[in-house]
């Protein structure tokens, strides 16, 4: 399944998948650009790393949307912790993802 955008409220956030060389030059796995409503992701990451990175960047989206203000260092720590935690919960409870999908699915 390919995904190229995420809708969040009135925002449509474009997902831009970049190659490993570009990501390495920028020294990133991913990054959120609030001014462009864009998340950039290293497409060479394995599935777990990619999901974790996407969730990390979505946390930055939440910080931006809800005007949550922390120092850059604290925001990074929170985004990392939440992304890591959610990935572990979903990985260890794979039925939970199915439950969430079915519960949130539009009729």
C-alpha positions as CSV (number, residue, x, y, z in Angstrom):
1,X,0.0,0.0,0.0
2,X,1.4,3.4,-1.0
3,X,0.4,6.5,0.8
4,X,1.3,10.0,-0.4
5,X,-0.7,12.2,2.0
6,X,-2.3,12.4,5.4
7,X,-5.4,14.5,6.1
8,X,-5.5,16.0,9.6
9,X,-8.3,18.5,10.3
10,X,-8.1,21.1,7.6
11,X,-4.6,20.2,6.7
12,X,-3.4,17.8,4.0
13,X,0.2,16.8,4.7
14,X,2.2,15.5,1.8
15,X,4.5,12.5,2.3
16,X,7.7,12.9,0.4
17,X,9.9,9.7,0.2
18,X,13.5,10.5,-0.5
19,X,16.4,8.2,-1.3
20,X,19.0,7.1,1.3
21,X,21.8,9.3,-0.2
22,X,19.6,12.5,0.1
23,X,18.6,11.5,3.7
24,X,22.2,10.8,4.6
25,X,23.3,14.2,3.3
26,X,20.6,15.9,5.3
27,X,21.4,13.6,8.3
28,X,17.8,12.6,8.8
29,X,15.5,9.7,8.8
30,X,12.5,12.1,8.4
31,X,11.5,15.6,9.0
32,X,8.3,17.6,9.3
33,X,8.0,20.9,7.4
34,X,5.1,22.8,8.9
35,X,5.3,25.7,6.5
36,X,4.9,23.3,3.5
37,X,2.6,20.7,5.3
38,X,5.1,18.1,4.3
39,X,6.7,15.1,5.9
40,X,9.9,13.8,4.3
41,X,10.9,10.2,5.0
42,X,13.9,8.1,4.0
43,X,12.4,5.4,1.8
44,X,15.3,3.0,2.5
45,X,14.3,2.4,6.1
46,X,13.0,-1.0,7.1
47,X,9.3,-1.2,7.9
48,X,9.6,-0.8,11.7
49,X,12.1,2.2,11.3
50,X,9.8,3.8,8.7
51,X,6.7,3.5,10.9
52,X,8.6,4.8,13.9
53,X,9.9,7.7,11.9
54,X,6.5,8.5,10.5
55,X,4.9,8.4,13.9
56,X,7.7,10.6,15.2
57,X,7.0,13.2,12.5
58,X,3.3,13.0,13.1
59,X,4.0,13.9,16.7
60,X,5.7,17.0,15.4
61,X,2.6,17.7,13.4
62,X,0.5,17.5,16.6
63,X,2.9,19.9,18.4
64,X,2.5,22.3,15.5
65,X,-1.3,22.0,15.1
66,X,-2.0,22.3,18.8
67,X,0.6,25.0,19.4
68,X,2.4,22.9,22.0
69,X,5.5,24.8,23.0
70,X,8.6,23.1,24.4
71,X,12.3,23.6,23.7
72,X,13.5,21.9,20.6
73,X,15.4,19.3,22.7
74,X,12.3,18.6,24.8
75,X,10.0,18.3,21.8
76,X,12.4,15.8,20.2
77,X,12.5,13.8,23.4
78,X,8.7,13.7,23.6
79,X,8.3,12.8,19.9
80,X,10.8,10.0,20.2
81,X,9.4,8.6,23.4
82,X,5.8,8.7,22.1
83,X,6.7,7.2,18.7
84,X,8.9,4.4,20.3
85,X,6.1,3.7,22.8
86,X,3.3,3.5,20.3
87,X,5.4,1.3,18.0
88,X,6.1,-1.1,20.8
89,X,2.5,-1.2,21.9
90,X,1.3,-1.9,18.4
91,X,4.0,-4.4,17.6
92,X,3.3,-6.4,20.8
93,X,-0.5,-6.2,20.4
94,X,-1.1,-6.6,16.7
95,X,-4.8,-7.3,17.3
96,X,-5.0,-3.7,18.7
97,X,-4.3,-2.2,15.3
98,X,-7.0,-4.3,13.7
99,X,-9.4,-3.2,16.5
100,X,-8.5,0.4,16.0
101,X,-9.0,0.1,12.2
102,X,-12.4,-1.5,12.5
103,X,-13.5,0.9,15.2
104,X,-12.5,4.0,13.2
105,X,-13.5,2.7,9.7
106,X,-16.1,4.9,8.0
107,X,-19.3,3.1,7.1
